[in-house]
Amino acid sequence: MLRLHHVYKTYREGALVVEALRDVDLAIGEERFTMIVGPSGSGKTTLLNLLGTIDKPTRGRVEIDGIDVGTLDDRQLTAFRAARIGFIFQAFNLLPVLTAYENVEYALLQSGVGKKERESRTLELLEAVDLRSFAKHRPNQLSGGQRQRVAIARALVKNPRLVLADEPTANLDSAIGGAIVNLMRRMQKQFRTTFVFSTHDAELMRHADEILHTRDGVVTTRSAREPEGALS
């Protein structure tokens, strides 16, 4: 599903050159629940941005679903991202003037999906995250956990092949965060989607199929999921 071939990402800050990623070479299979962990500044967000086609590598190649995204122009990248990638953010990033229904539907409006199909898919996803009865509520009328569930529904409503999540439980307490993790795992299995997260959340890591450890721009180790309860 995902393949990075000897990827480097360098930023310039005045005279200072910062290597955010150095020689990252890895593959992530289909329908995986993969975590990227590491200290602040280790390259987690940069790696997510490359996988989300929001940024481009300085050197190396990024392939998503068999496509070398470096060969796509800006218009093609925008279309590729809209069709195949969903995003979940720790700040939720919902539009405050829209209802829960409208926030989820908006992703389909941008893709030109017809009204009847938009309604069917939006209601299906709100039902899947147990929020159909809150469809007319705006974000300020929802709890943090409910807003994150709307964000998950929005990310999945286009049936993307890949969902990227940047610290999706960081603003939630442990009980709600655990419920959100379980929901995302259920959604991953139901919709057969690959999930990739950056996280510091030990509870989230317990659910990983694999964990990528980053430090100083390098993927230092890659570990398969330990037996339940082994990660803390």
C-alpha positions as CSV (number, residue, x, y, z in Angstrom):
1,M,0.0,0.0,0.0
2,L,2.8,2.5,1.0
3,R,6.4,2.4,0.0
4,L,9.2,4.9,0.8
5,H,12.4,4.4,-1.2
6,H,15.4,6.0,0.6
7,V,13.5,9.2,1.4
8,Y,15.2,12.4,2.6
9,K,13.5,15.6,3.6
10,T,15.6,18.7,4.2
11,Y,14.4,22.2,5.3
12,R,16.4,25.4,5.3
13,E,15.9,27.9,8.0
14,G,18.1,30.8,7.0
15,A,21.7,29.4,6.9
16,L,20.6,26.4,9.0
17,V,19.9,23.1,7.2
18,V,17.6,20.7,9.0
19,E,17.3,17.1,8.0
20,A,13.8,16.1,9.1
21,L,14.0,12.7,7.5
22,R,17.1,10.7,6.6
23,D,17.2,7.6,4.3
24,V,13.8,6.3,5.3
25,D,13.2,3.0,3.4
26,L,10.0,1.1,4.4
27,A,6.8,-0.5,3.3
28,I,3.4,-0.7,4.9
29,G,0.9,-3.3,3.7
30,E,-2.8,-3.0,3.0
31,E,-5.4,-2.8,5.7
32,R,-2.8,-2.2,8.5
33,F,-3.1,-0.2,11.7
34,T,0.3,1.4,11.9
35,M,1.7,3.8,14.5
36,I,4.6,6.2,14.1
37,V,6.1,7.0,17.5
38,G,9.0,9.1,18.7
39,P,9.9,12.3,20.6
40,S,9.0,15.8,19.3
41,G,11.1,16.7,16.3
42,S,11.9,13.1,15.4
43,G,10.2,13.3,12.0
44,K,6.7,11.9,12.7
45,T,4.7,14.8,11.3
46,T,7.1,15.2,8.3
47,L,6.6,11.5,7.5
48,L,2.8,11.9,7.7
49,N,2.9,14.9,5.4
50,L,4.8,12.9,2.8
51,L,2.4,10.0,3.0
52,G,-0.5,12.5,2.7
53,T,1.1,14.1,-0.4
54,I,1.0,17.5,1.5
55,D,4.8,17.7,1.1
56,K,7.4,16.2,-1.3
57,P,10.7,14.5,-0.4
58,T,14.0,16.3,-1.1
59,R,15.3,13.0,-2.4
60,G,13.9,9.5,-2.8
61,R,10.5,8.3,-3.9
62,V,7.1,7.9,-2.3
63,E,4.6,5.3,-3.7
64,I,1.0,5.1,-2.6
65,D,-1.2,2.3,-3.8
66,G,1.4,1.5,-6.5
67,I,1.6,5.1,-7.8
68,D,4.8,7.2,-7.6
69,V,3.2,10.4,-6.3
70,G,6.3,12.4,-7.3
71,T,5.3,12.0,-10.9
72,L,1.9,13.8,-10.4
73,D,1.5,17.6,-11.0
74,D,-0.4,19.8,-8.4
75,R,-3.8,19.2,-10.0
76,Q,-3.3,15.5,-10.2
77,L,-2.0,15.4,-6.6
78,T,-5.1,17.3,-5.4
79,A,-7.4,14.8,-7.2
80,F,-5.4,11.8,-5.9
81,R,-5.5,13.1,-2.3
82,A,-9.3,13.8,-2.5
83,A,-10.1,10.4,-3.8
84,R,-7.7,8.1,-1.8
85,I,-6.6,9.8,1.4
86,G,-8.6,10.8,4.5
87,F,-7.2,12.9,7.4
88,I,-8.0,13.0,11.1
89,F,-6.5,15.8,13.2
90,Q,-6.1,16.2,17.0
91,A,-7.9,19.6,16.7
92,F,-10.7,17.9,14.8
93,N,-10.7,20.7,12.1
94,L,-14.5,20.7,11.8
95,L,-16.2,23.7,10.1
96,P,-18.0,25.4,13.1
97,V,-20.9,26.8,11.0
98,L,-21.9,23.4,9.6
99,T,-23.8,20.6,11.4
100,A,-22.3,17.2,12.0
101,Y,-24.1,16.0,8.9
102,E,-22.9,18.9,6.8
103,N,-19.3,18.5,7.9
104,V,-19.3,14.8,6.8
105,E,-21.2,15.6,3.6
106,Y,-18.8,18.4,2.7
107,A,-16.1,15.9,1.7
108,L,-18.5,14.5,-0.9
109,L,-19.6,17.9,-2.1
110,Q,-16.0,18.6,-2.9
111,S,-15.8,15.4,-5.0
112,G,-18.9,16.1,-7.0
113,V,-21.0,13.2,-5.6
114,G,-24.7,13.5,-6.4
115,K,-27.3,14.5,-3.8
116,K,-28.9,11.1,-3.3
117,E,-25.6,9.3,-2.9
118,R,-24.2,12.0,-0.6
119,E,-27.2,11.6,1.7
120,S,-26.9,7.8,1.8
121,R,-23.2,7.7,2.5
122,T,-23.3,10.6,5.0
123,L,-26.0,8.9,7.0
124,E,-24.3,5.5,6.8
125,L,-21.1,7.0,8.3
126,L,-22.9,8.9,11.0
127,E,-24.7,5.7,11.9
128,A,-21.4,3.8,11.9
129,V,-19.9,6.2,14.5
130,D,-23.2,6.2,16.5
131,L,-24.0,9.9,15.8
132,R,-27.0,9.8,13.5
133,S,-29.2,11.3,16.2
134,F,-26.7,14.2,16.4
135,A,-26.7,14.9,12.7
136,K,-28.2,18.5,13.1
137,H,-25.8,19.5,16.0
138,R,-23.0,21.9,15.3
139,P,-19.5,21.2,16.7
140,N,-20.0,23.6,19.7
141,Q,-23.0,21.4,20.7
142,L,-20.9,18.2,20.7
143,S,-18.4,16.8,23.2
144,G,-14.7,16.3,22.3
145,G,-15.3,12.6,21.7
146,Q,-18.3,13.3,19.5
147,R,-16.4,15.8,17.5
148,Q,-13.6,13.3,16.9
149,R,-16.2,10.8,15.8
150,V,-17.5,13.3,13.3
151,A,-14.0,13.7,12.0
152,I,-13.6,10.0,11.6
153,A,-16.8,9.8,9.7
154,R,-15.7,12.7,7.5
155,A,-12.3,10.9,6.8
156,L,-14.0,7.6,5.8
157,V,-17.1,8.9,3.9
158,K,-15.1,8.9,0.6
159,N,-14.0,5.3,1.1
160,P,-10.3,6.2,1.0
161,R,-7.6,3.6,0.7
162,L,-5.6,5.4,3.3
163,V,-6.4,7.4,6.5
164,L,-3.7,9.4,8.2
165,A,-4.2,10.6,11.8
166,D,-1.9,13.1,13.7
167,E,-2.2,12.5,17.4
168,P,-6.0,11.7,17.1
169,T,-6.5,11.1,20.9
170,A,-4.3,13.9,22.2
171,N,-7.1,16.2,23.2
172,L,-9.3,13.5,24.8
173,D,-9.3,12.0,28.2
174,S,-8.2,8.4,28.6
175,A,-11.7,6.8,28.7
176,I,-12.9,8.7,25.6
177,G,-9.6,8.2,23.8
178,G,-9.9,4.5,24.4
179,A,-13.4,4.5,22.9
180,I,-12.2,6.4,19.9
181,V,-9.3,3.9,19.4
182,N,-11.8,1.0,19.4
183,L,-14.0,2.9,17.0
184,M,-11.2,3.5,14.6
185,R,-10.1,-0.1,14.7
186,R,-13.7,-1.2,14.0
187,M,-13.9,1.2,11.1
188,Q,-10.6,0.0,9.8
189,K,-11.9,-3.6,9.6
190,Q,-15.3,-2.6,8.3
191,F,-14.0,-0.4,5.5
192,R,-10.8,-2.3,4.9
193,T,-8.7,0.9,5.1
194,T,-5.0,1.3,6.0
195,F,-4.6,3.6,9.0
196,V,-1.3,5.3,9.8
197,F,-1.0,7.4,13.0
198,S,1.5,9.6,14.8
199,T,1.0,9.3,18.5
200,H,2.4,9.5,22.0
201,D,-0.6,7.6,23.4
202,A,0.4,4.2,24.9
203,E,-3.2,3.0,24.8
204,L,-3.4,3.7,21.1
205,M,-0.1,1.8,20.6
206,R,-1.6,-1.3,22.2
207,H,-3.9,-1.7,19.2
208,A,-1.1,-1.3,16.5
209,D,-0.4,-4.0,13.9
210,E,3.1,-2.5,13.7
211,I,5.0,0.4,15.3
212,L,7.6,2.6,13.5
213,H,10.0,4.2,16.0
214,T,11.5,7.5,14.8
215,R,14.5,9.5,16.2
216,D,16.4,12.3,14.6
217,G,14.7,11.8,11.2
218,V,15.5,8.1,11.0
219,V,13.1,5.1,11.4
220,T,15.2,3.4,14.0
221,T,13.2,0.2,14.7
222,R,10.1,-1.4,13.4
223,S,8.2,-3.7,15.7
224,A,5.2,-5.9,15.2
225,R,2.4,-5.7,17.7
226,E,3.2,-7.3,21.1
227,P,0.7,-9.6,22.8
228,E,-2.2,-7.7,24.2
229,G,-1.2,-5.9,27.4
230,A,2.6,-6.0,26.6
231,L,2.9,-2.3,25.6
232,S,2.6,0.4,28.2
